[in-house]
Amino acid sequence: MPRTETGAAGTETVAARTEAATAGTAATPAPAAASPRPRRSSAAALWTLPPLAALALVFLYPLALVVWQSFSPEDGGHSTAPYTAVFAEASFRAALTNTVLLAVGATVGALLLGLALSLVIAFVPFPGGKALSRFIDLFLAFPSFLITLALLFLYGTVGMANGLWTDVTGAAHGPLDFLHTPWGVLLAEVTYFTPFVMRPLLAAFSQVETGQLEAAASLGARPWRIVRTVILPEALPSLAAGGALVLVLGLNEFGIVLFTGAKDVVTLPMLVYTKALLDGDYTGACVVAVVNIVLSVALYALYRTVMSRTGGSPARRTGGADRAGA
């Protein structure tokens, strides 16, 4: 009987090996099923060609024409003479200075106002807070000239504020006449760009745990200290993102400067408009446009570099702390 059992076990072992070999033989053709992958990759690459071609035709080709025209003097040939001529103009230097100062001023103003409003909306309960937060999303869709027109209706020389003043005092004209100055342009830009800072800040504030705030308050921390030590560290990446976006938009803003009617405020986009349409200097307009593009791209590259360095290391430190706590 033991021999019989051993023989049966051997028979089962042989059968098991036969089944395994059969399964292995059946699984052998599996690598052949992976052969269509290169075909799928090629098909995917072919599908990406039309959008890339459309992008090149609609965006890259006109941009290349602008750059090419900027190196093409009116007397023919190609050289850097147009850049030398434009850089030597006092109007260009003044426009560059105005553009940078207005963009920086609008960024600082939007950051301060956007931070204050976002803190109130996110952490101070009041009626209509959610509706105001939703209105900010709608505000982002408004064109810049619409905001400028609204400010003109309010604070223009014949606006509501001056009209109320003349009605009350009987004066010939009101005291407000600043929208045609750099301060008026700055006010319009801060008003228009502040929601671009508030939107990422509100999203960041929504991720702050209320337990941290309650713990800090129970330990006797004052509201400003809670903001500085608990809330702001969580919102710094969003604050930097909103500020960089406003700075880039401010460098390229055209509608606000045009609709305020500030004749003495000439920025780079306004100088492009003046040279191309009023002076007929298309080469000079292309030079100014290229300078504006280079400033915007350089600023965006700097922003990406800073965010990759400052945003990556905290994440790694947080991950390490989480693993240590686990």
C-alpha positions in Angstrom: 0.0 0.0 0.0 2.8 2.6 0.7 4.2 1.9 -2.7 0.8 2.4 -4.3 0.5 5.8 -2.4 3.9 6.8 -3.5 3.1 5.9 -7.1 -0.2 7.9 -6.9 1.8 10.8 -5.5 4.3 10.6 -8.3 1.5 10.4 -10.8 0.0 13.6 -9.2 3.4 15.3 -9.3 3.8 14.4 -13.0 0.3 15.7 -13.7 1.0 18.9 -11.9 4.2 19.4 -13.8 2.4 18.7 -17.1 -0.3 21.3 -16.2 2.4 23.9 -15.2 4.2 23.2 -18.5 1.0 23.5 -20.4 0.2 26.8 -18.6 3.7 28.1 -19.3 3.3 27.1 -22.9 0.0 28.9 -23.1 1.4 32.0 -21.4 4.4 32.1 -23.8 2.7 34.0 -26.5 2.0 36.9 -24.1 5.0 39.0 -25.2 3.6 38.9 -28.7 0.5 40.8 -27.4 2.8 43.7 -26.4 3.9 44.2 -30.0 1.0 46.7 -30.9 2.4 49.2 -28.3 4.8 50.9 -30.7 1.9 51.2 -33.2 -0.3 52.8 -30.6 2.5 55.2 -29.7 2.9 56.1 -33.4 -0.8 56.6 -33.7 -0.8 58.8 -30.6 2.1 60.9 -32.1 0.2 61.3 -35.3 -2.9 62.6 -33.4 -0.8 65.2 -31.7 0.5 66.6 -35.0 -2.7 68.6 -36.0 -2.9 70.5 -32.7 0.8 71.2 -32.8 0.5 72.4 -36.4 -2.4 74.7 -35.4 -0.5 76.1 -32.5 2.5 76.8 -34.7 0.4 78.4 -37.3 -1.7 80.6 -35.0 0.8 81.5 -32.4 4.4 80.7 -33.2 4.4 81.9 -36.8 3.0 85.4 -36.1 5.5 85.6 -33.2 8.4 84.6 -35.5 7.2 87.3 -38.0 7.3 89.9 -35.3 10.8 88.9 -34.2 11.9 88.8 -37.9 10.5 92.2 -38.6 12.2 93.7 -35.6 15.6 92.9 -37.2 14.5 94.4 -40.6 15.3 98.1 -41.0 13.3 100.2 -43.5 16.3 100.6 -45.7 16.5 96.8 -46.2 18.6 94.0 -44.9 18.7 92.6 -41.4 20.6 94.1 -38.5 20.2 95.2 -34.9 20.0 98.8 -36.0 16.3 99.0 -35.1 17.0 98.0 -31.5 19.8 100.6 -31.2 17.5 103.3 -32.5 14.5 102.4 -30.3 16.7 102.0 -27.2 18.1 105.4 -27.8 14.6 107.1 -27.7 13.6 108.8 -24.5 10.0 107.7 -25.1 11.0 104.1 -25.0 12.9 104.5 -21.7 10.0 106.4 -20.2 7.5 103.7 -21.4 9.8 101.0 -19.9 10.0 102.8 -16.6 6.2 103.4 -16.5 5.5 99.8 -17.3 7.7 98.4 -14.6 6.6 100.8 -11.9 2.9 100.4 -12.7 3.2 96.6 -12.8 5.1 96.5 -9.5 2.8 98.9 -7.8 -0.3 97.0 -9.0 1.2 93.8 -7.8 1.9 95.1 -4.3 -1.5 96.8 -4.0 -3.3 93.7 -5.3 -1.4 91.4 -2.9 -2.1 93.6 0.2 -5.8 94.2 -0.7 -6.3 90.6 -1.8 -4.8 89.2 1.3 -6.8 91.4 3.6 -10.1 90.6 1.8 -9.4 86.9 1.5 -8.7 86.7 5.3 -12.0 88.4 6.0 -14.0 86.2 3.6 -12.4 83.0 4.7 -12.1 83.4 8.5 -14.6 86.1 9.5 -18.2 84.8 9.2 -20.6 87.4 8.0 -23.8 87.3 5.9 -23.2 87.1 2.2 -19.7 85.8 2.5 -20.3 82.8 0.2 -22.0 85.0 -2.3 -19.1 87.4 -2.3 -16.7 84.5 -2.9 -18.7 83.4 -5.9 -18.8 86.9 -7.2 -15.0 86.9 -7.3 -15.1 84.0 -9.8 -17.5 86.0 -11.9 -15.3 89.1 -11.6 -12.4 87.3 -13.2 -14.4 87.1 -16.5 -14.9 90.9 -16.7 -12.8 92.7 -19.3 -10.4 95.3 -17.9 -11.9 98.2 -19.8 -15.3 97.5 -18.1 -13.7 98.1 -14.7 -12.1 101.3 -16.0 -15.4 102.6 -17.3 -17.0 101.9 -13.9 -14.3 103.9 -12.2 -14.8 106.7 -14.7 -18.5 106.8 -13.8 -17.7 106.9 -10.1 -14.6 109.1 -9.9 -14.3 110.8 -13.3 -14.5 114.6 -13.8 -18.2 114.2 -14.6 -18.7 111.1 -12.4 -21.1 110.5 -9.6 -18.7 111.6 -6.8 -17.9 114.9 -8.5 -21.6 115.4 -9.4 -22.6 114.9 -5.7 -20.0 117.3 -4.6 -21.1 120.0 -7.0 -24.8 119.5 -6.0 -24.0 119.9 -2.3 -21.5 122.7 -2.5 -22.6 124.5 -5.7 -19.0 124.4 -7.0 -18.3 124.5 -10.7 -16.4 121.2 -10.7 -15.6 118.5 -8.3 -12.3 117.9 -6.5 -11.6 114.5 -8.0 -9.5 114.5 -11.2 -6.9 111.8 -10.8 -8.0 109.0 -13.2 -6.0 110.6 -16.0 -2.8 110.4 -13.9 -0.6 107.4 -13.1 -2.4 107.1 -9.7 -5.7 106.6 -11.6 -4.2 103.9 -13.7 -2.7 102.3 -10.6 -6.1 102.4 -8.9 -7.8 100.8 -11.9 -5.2 98.0 -12.1 -5.3 97.2 -8.4 -9.1 97.0 -8.6 -9.0 94.8 -11.6 -6.1 92.5 -10.5 -7.1 92.0 -6.9 -9.4 89.0 -7.6 -6.6 87.3 -9.4 -4.8 87.2 -6.1 -7.9 86.4 -4.0 -8.9 83.3 -6.0 -5.8 81.1 -5.2 -5.7 82.5 -1.6 -9.3 81.5 -0.9 -8.5 78.1 -2.2 -5.5 77.8 0.0 -7.3 79.1 3.1 -10.0 76.5 2.6 -7.4 73.9 3.2 -6.3 75.3 6.5 -7.5 73.1 9.4 -9.7 74.9 11.9 -8.2 72.7 14.6 -4.9 74.5 14.3 -6.5 77.9 14.6 -8.5 76.8 17.6 -5.4 75.3 19.3 -3.5 78.5 18.7 -6.3 80.7 20.0 -6.7 78.5 23.1 -3.0 79.0 23.8 -3.5 82.7 23.9 -2.2 83.6 20.5 -3.6 86.9 19.1 -5.3 87.0 15.7 -2.3 88.7 14.0 0.1 86.0 15.4 -2.3 83.3 14.2 -2.3 84.8 10.7 1.5 85.1 10.7 2.4 81.7 12.1 -0.4 79.4 11.0 -2.2 80.9 8.0 0.4 82.7 6.0 2.9 79.7 5.8 0.2 77.7 4.2 -0.8 80.5 1.8 2.7 81.6 0.7 2.8 79.5 -2.5 -0.7 80.8 -3.5 0.3 84.3 -2.7 3.4 84.0 -4.8 1.4 82.5 -7.7 -1.1 85.3 -7.6 1.5 88.0 -7.4 3.5 86.6 -10.3 0.3 86.4 -12.4 -0.6 90.0 -11.6 3.0 91.1 -12.4 2.9 89.5 -15.8 -0.6 90.8 -16.6 0.4 94.3 -15.4 3.4 94.3 -17.8 1.1 93.6 -20.7 -2.0 95.6 -19.7 -3.3 97.9 -22.5 -7.1 98.4 -22.0 -6.9 100.1 -18.7 -4.3 102.7 -19.8 -6.2 103.4 -23.0 -9.6 103.8 -21.4 -8.5 106.0 -18.5 -7.3 108.5 -21.1 -4.0 109.1 -19.3 -2.1 110.7 -22.1 1.1 111.2 -20.0 1.1 107.5 -19.0 2.8 105.6 -21.9 3.6 102.0 -21.3 5.2 99.5 -23.6 1.9 98.2 -25.0 0.7 101.7 -25.5 4.0 102.5 -27.3 3.5 99.5 -29.6 0.0 100.9 -30.4 1.4 104.4 -31.0 4.3 103.3 -33.2 2.3 100.9 -35.3 -1.0 102.8 -35.9 -0.2 106.4 -35.3 3.4 106.7 -36.5 3.5 103.9 -39.1 6.8 102.6 -37.6 6.1 98.9 -37.8 9.7 97.9 -37.2 10.0 100.0 -34.1 6.6 98.6 -32.9 8.0 95.1 -33.3 11.1 96.0 -31.4 9.1 97.3 -28.4 6.8 94.2 -28.7 9.8 91.9 -28.5 11.2 93.7 -25.5 7.8 93.3 -23.8 7.7 89.6 -24.6 11.2 89.0 -23.3 10.3 90.7 -20.0 7.2 88.6 -19.6 8.9 85.3 -20.5 11.9 86.1 -18.2 9.6 86.9 -15.3 7.6 83.7 -15.9 10.8 81.7 -16.0 12.0 83.3 -12.8 8.7 82.6 -11.1 8.9 78.9 -12.2 12.4 78.6 -10.9 11.7 80.1 -7.5 8.5 78.1 -7.1 10.3 74.8 -8.0 12.9 75.5 -5.4 10.8 76.8 -2.6 7.8 74.6 -3.3 9.6 71.4 -3.6 11.7 71.4 -0.4 8.8 72.1 2.0 6.9 69.2 0.4 9.9 66.9 1.0 10.2 68.1 4.6 6.5 67.6 5.2 6.7 64.1 3.8 9.6 63.3 6.0 7.9 64.6 9.0 4.8 62.6 8.2 6.8 59.4 7.9 8.7 60.2 11.1 5.4 60.7 12.9 4.1 57.4 11.5 
